[in-house]
Amino acid sequence: MMKTLIAAAVAATFAVPVFAQKAEDKQSLPTAEERAGNRQEVSRSAAGTALTTKVKTALASDAGLKTMTDINVDSADGVVTLKGKVDSADMKKKAGEIAKKVNGVKSVKNELRVEKKG
C-alpha cells in the first residue's frame, strides 16, 4: 500500500509539469482573431499578386509597350505602382493609362523614369 501511495505521489508530481506544458503549448497557438487576420493578409497578398499579373499582361499586350522590359509593377489594395525606365514621356503616360484600365485597379502611382536608350 505504501508503495502505491508513493508511486501515486510521484506520478502526480510529474503530471503537473506535463499538464502545465500542454497548457503553455495551447497558449502559443494563434487565436481565432489572429487566424482571421492571417487569412486576410494571405488573401490581400494573393489579390495583389493577381492584380500585378493582370497589369503586366496588359502592358505586355500593348504593341508599343511589348518591348518595354524595364517596367516593374507592384500592387497592394488596388493601388498599382509602376517603376523603371521608359524611352519617352509618351510611353510613361501610355503605361499609366493602360494600368488604370485594368479591372481592379483603384489608382496608379506612375514612378517611371524617362531615359533615352543610347
Backbone bond lengths (Angstrom), bond angles and torsions (degrees), N, CA, C in turn:
res aa  C-N    CA-C-N  psi(-1)  N-CA   C-N-CA  omega(-1)  CA-C   N-CA-C  phi
1 M - - - 1.441 - - 1.538 110.21 -
2 M 1.323 115.76 -42.93 1.454 120.55 179.92 1.528 110.23 -61.99
3 K 1.330 116.54 -40.18 1.458 121.33 177.53 1.528 110.51 -61.07
4 T 1.295 116.90 -40.89 1.461 121.91 -179.58 1.524 110.76 -65.24
5 L 1.331 117.64 -41.67 1.468 121.27 178.36 1.522 111.26 -65.11
6 I 1.318 116.07 -41.98 1.468 120.10 178.92 1.523 109.79 -65.23
7 A 1.314 116.77 -43.33 1.462 120.84 178.68 1.521 110.48 -61.99
8 A 1.320 117.10 -40.68 1.470 120.94 178.58 1.522 110.97 -66.20
9 A 1.324 116.79 -40.37 1.467 121.11 178.99 1.523 110.82 -65.08
10 V 1.328 115.84 -42.48 1.471 120.39 177.93 1.524 109.90 -63.90
11 A 1.289 117.49 -44.75 1.462 121.75 179.66 1.522 110.62 -62.27
12 A 1.319 117.33 -41.80 1.462 120.78 179.50 1.521 110.73 -65.54
13 T 1.326 116.14 -38.04 1.469 120.56 179.74 1.525 110.58 -61.60
14 F 1.313 116.08 -43.02 1.456 119.59 -178.44 1.523 113.03 -80.82
15 A 1.306 118.22 -20.86 1.461 121.57 -179.14 1.520 111.46 -72.63
16 V 1.316 118.42 -32.86 1.466 121.35 -178.09 1.527 111.42 -63.04
17 P 1.349 118.42 -50.11 1.472 116.89 178.79 1.523 113.12 -62.43
18 V 1.327 117.11 -35.55 1.461 119.27 178.34 1.512 109.94 -65.06
19 F 1.342 116.95 -42.74 1.461 120.85 177.13 1.522 110.74 -62.70
20 A 1.330 116.61 -44.38 1.469 121.02 179.67 1.522 109.88 -62.35
21 Q 1.318 116.87 -38.31 1.458 120.36 178.90 1.521 110.88 -65.40
22 K 1.320 117.30 -41.27 1.456 120.31 179.03 1.519 110.64 -64.57
23 A 1.337 117.23 -38.93 1.461 120.73 177.42 1.522 110.12 -64.42
24 E 1.340 115.52 -38.49 1.464 120.30 178.83 1.528 110.33 -63.56
25 D 1.348 116.28 -42.48 1.462 120.78 178.89 1.521 110.91 -60.25
26 K 1.332 116.82 -39.74 1.451 120.45 -179.87 1.522 111.02 -65.40
27 Q 1.314 117.14 -33.49 1.454 120.82 179.32 1.519 111.24 -68.58
28 S 1.323 117.96 -27.41 1.458 120.26 -178.80 1.528 112.12 -80.20
29 L 1.320 117.27 -11.11 1.464 120.23 176.73 1.526 109.18 -73.33
30 P 1.334 118.33 145.13 1.467 119.87 179.52 1.529 111.48 -67.18
31 T 1.301 114.48 146.52 1.460 119.78 176.95 1.521 109.20 -75.19
32 A 1.317 115.85 169.34 1.470 120.12 177.84 1.523 109.95 -59.86
33 E 1.318 116.45 -38.67 1.469 120.67 179.20 1.528 111.00 -65.09
34 E 1.330 116.98 -41.72 1.465 120.19 178.13 1.524 111.27 -65.94
35 R 1.341 116.40 -40.01 1.470 119.56 177.73 1.522 110.81 -63.68
36 A 1.333 116.83 -39.86 1.469 120.33 178.07 1.520 110.16 -63.61
37 G 1.322 116.69 -41.89 1.467 120.59 177.56 1.512 111.75 -62.65
38 N 1.334 115.90 -40.37 1.464 119.99 177.84 1.522 111.20 -63.40
39 R 1.358 116.52 -42.17 1.471 119.99 178.22 1.516 110.84 -62.41
40 Q 1.331 116.85 -40.35 1.466 120.26 179.23 1.521 110.51 -64.34
41 E 1.323 117.21 -41.06 1.462 121.22 179.92 1.528 110.86 -64.51
42 V 1.320 116.69 -43.53 1.465 120.46 178.09 1.521 110.10 -63.90
43 S 1.325 116.29 -41.33 1.461 120.92 179.21 1.526 110.80 -63.10
44 R 1.344 116.32 -44.52 1.470 120.69 178.18 1.516 110.87 -61.50
45 S 1.315 115.79 -42.80 1.457 120.50 -179.71 1.524 110.98 -63.46
46 A 1.324 116.75 -43.61 1.471 120.70 179.22 1.524 110.62 -64.99
47 A 1.333 116.69 -40.54 1.470 120.32 178.54 1.524 110.24 -64.59
48 G 1.329 116.47 -40.24 1.467 120.19 178.05 1.510 111.79 -63.59
49 T 1.324 116.10 -41.50 1.465 120.55 178.36 1.522 110.86 -64.55
50 A 1.318 116.89 -42.28 1.466 120.61 179.41 1.530 110.54 -64.23
51 L 1.328 117.16 -42.07 1.459 120.82 -179.95 1.527 110.19 -65.99
52 T 1.318 116.49 -42.16 1.472 120.57 177.31 1.526 110.11 -57.81
53 T 1.318 116.73 -44.03 1.466 121.37 179.80 1.523 110.97 -63.50
54 K 1.333 116.89 -42.02 1.475 119.89 179.42 1.529 110.73 -63.34
55 V 1.322 117.70 -41.26 1.474 120.55 -179.82 1.522 109.86 -67.68
56 K 1.327 117.51 -43.90 1.474 120.12 178.59 1.521 110.72 -60.31
57 T 1.330 116.40 -40.28 1.472 120.67 178.86 1.520 110.38 -64.61
58 A 1.324 117.00 -42.66 1.464 120.82 179.49 1.533 110.78 -63.28
59 L 1.320 116.83 -41.80 1.470 120.22 178.85 1.528 110.55 -66.18
60 A 1.321 116.95 -41.39 1.472 120.93 -179.48 1.522 111.86 -69.29
61 S 1.335 117.92 -27.96 1.462 122.03 -178.79 1.523 112.55 -75.71
62 D 1.321 116.70 -23.00 1.461 120.03 -179.01 1.529 109.09 -73.91
63 A 1.330 116.20 130.28 1.466 121.33 -176.26 1.531 112.07 -57.27
64 G 1.317 117.06 -41.22 1.467 120.11 -177.85 1.514 113.69 -74.16
65 L 1.323 116.91 -25.36 1.463 119.66 -177.78 1.523 113.13 -104.30
66 K 1.317 116.37 -0.12 1.468 121.22 -177.09 1.532 111.60 -56.16
67 T 1.321 116.45 -35.32 1.464 119.88 -177.63 1.521 112.79 -89.71
68 M 1.319 117.91 -0.86 1.461 121.50 -179.49 1.524 109.23 -80.25
69 T 1.313 116.78 101.19 1.459 120.44 179.97 1.527 111.81 -101.33
70 D 1.314 116.60 -4.28 1.462 120.35 -177.74 1.524 112.86 -95.16
71 I 1.325 118.04 18.10 1.466 120.97 178.46 1.528 108.36 -101.74
72 N 1.330 115.01 120.55 1.464 121.26 175.95 1.522 108.38 -102.26
73 V 1.309 116.38 137.73 1.464 122.13 -177.96 1.524 108.98 -121.25
74 D 1.330 116.08 129.40 1.462 122.52 173.39 1.516 107.12 -129.64
75 S 1.321 116.71 151.20 1.465 118.77 176.87 1.516 110.75 -148.47
76 A 1.321 113.77 148.52 1.462 121.79 176.64 1.516 108.12 -154.54
77 D 1.322 115.97 126.92 1.472 121.63 178.07 1.529 112.91 54.52
78 G 1.325 116.93 36.48 1.459 121.32 176.91 1.520 114.65 84.66
79 V 1.324 117.48 -3.18 1.465 121.54 178.12 1.525 108.01 -97.04
80 V 1.329 115.77 119.96 1.459 121.92 -178.11 1.522 108.89 -103.07
81 T 1.325 115.67 133.61 1.462 121.30 177.59 1.519 108.34 -115.30
82 L 1.332 114.99 125.30 1.464 121.58 177.02 1.524 107.64 -104.27
83 K 1.329 116.62 127.80 1.465 121.81 178.34 1.512 108.54 -134.33
84 G 1.310 115.31 157.53 1.455 120.18 177.55 1.509 110.81 126.78
85 K 1.340 114.70 -156.51 1.462 121.17 -175.32 1.519 110.53 -123.74
86 V 1.334 114.98 142.57 1.463 122.12 171.72 1.526 107.83 -132.84
87 D 1.343 115.73 165.34 1.463 120.78 -174.87 1.521 114.19 -79.77
88 S 1.338 117.55 -24.33 1.461 118.44 -174.31 1.528 111.06 -151.21
89 A 1.324 114.75 164.61 1.462 120.88 176.66 1.531 110.24 -63.85
90 D 1.350 116.40 -34.08 1.470 120.22 177.56 1.526 111.24 -63.08
91 M 1.335 116.71 -41.52 1.471 120.40 179.14 1.531 110.12 -65.68
92 K 1.327 116.78 -38.32 1.461 120.95 178.28 1.526 110.01 -62.00
93 K 1.315 115.14 -47.45 1.465 120.84 -179.83 1.530 110.85 -62.82
94 K 1.331 115.98 -44.63 1.461 121.42 -178.52 1.536 110.88 -62.15
95 A 1.329 117.14 -41.85 1.468 121.01 179.35 1.528 110.11 -62.11
96 G 1.318 116.64 -41.59 1.467 120.42 178.22 1.517 112.00 -64.30
97 E 1.329 116.43 -41.06 1.466 120.50 179.83 1.528 111.50 -66.22
98 I 1.316 116.34 -40.65 1.469 120.30 178.71 1.523 110.03 -63.35
99 A 1.315 116.34 -44.97 1.469 120.45 -179.61 1.529 110.98 -61.53
100 K 1.327 117.51 -39.65 1.470 121.58 -178.99 1.529 112.27 -63.68
101 K 1.332 116.89 -28.55 1.465 121.59 -177.36 1.533 113.24 -79.13
102 V 1.312 117.53 -13.13 1.472 120.70 -177.11 1.530 109.06 -71.88
103 N 1.314 114.91 133.09 1.459 121.46 179.99 1.530 110.01 -60.66
104 G 1.332 116.65 127.55 1.459 121.77 179.81 1.510 113.59 103.93
105 V 1.328 117.45 -12.89 1.466 121.26 179.54 1.523 108.67 -82.40
106 K 1.322 116.19 122.61 1.465 121.52 177.78 1.523 110.82 -90.33
107 S 1.329 116.20 -39.32 1.462 120.71 177.99 1.521 109.52 -157.17
108 V 1.333 114.80 163.07 1.459 121.10 -177.99 1.524 109.16 -127.55
109 K 1.318 115.31 129.78 1.466 121.57 171.38 1.527 105.53 -101.52
110 N 1.307 116.02 105.68 1.458 120.42 -176.84 1.528 108.76 -93.55
111 E 1.323 115.40 96.99 1.463 121.55 -179.33 1.532 111.15 -105.75
112 L 1.327 115.87 24.19 1.472 119.81 178.68 1.517 109.85 -68.34
113 R 1.342 115.79 143.66 1.448 121.82 176.93 1.531 108.98 -105.37
114 V 1.322 115.49 138.61 1.468 120.51 176.89 1.519 108.22 -89.65
115 E 1.333 114.81 117.38 1.466 121.03 178.08 1.518 107.91 -139.02
116 K 1.306 115.21 122.87 1.463 120.42 178.49 1.512 109.44 -71.32
117 K 1.326 116.09 136.56 1.460 120.15 174.65 1.513 108.53 -75.25
118 G 1.280 115.18 143.69 1.456 114.82 177.18 1.421 115.78 166.31
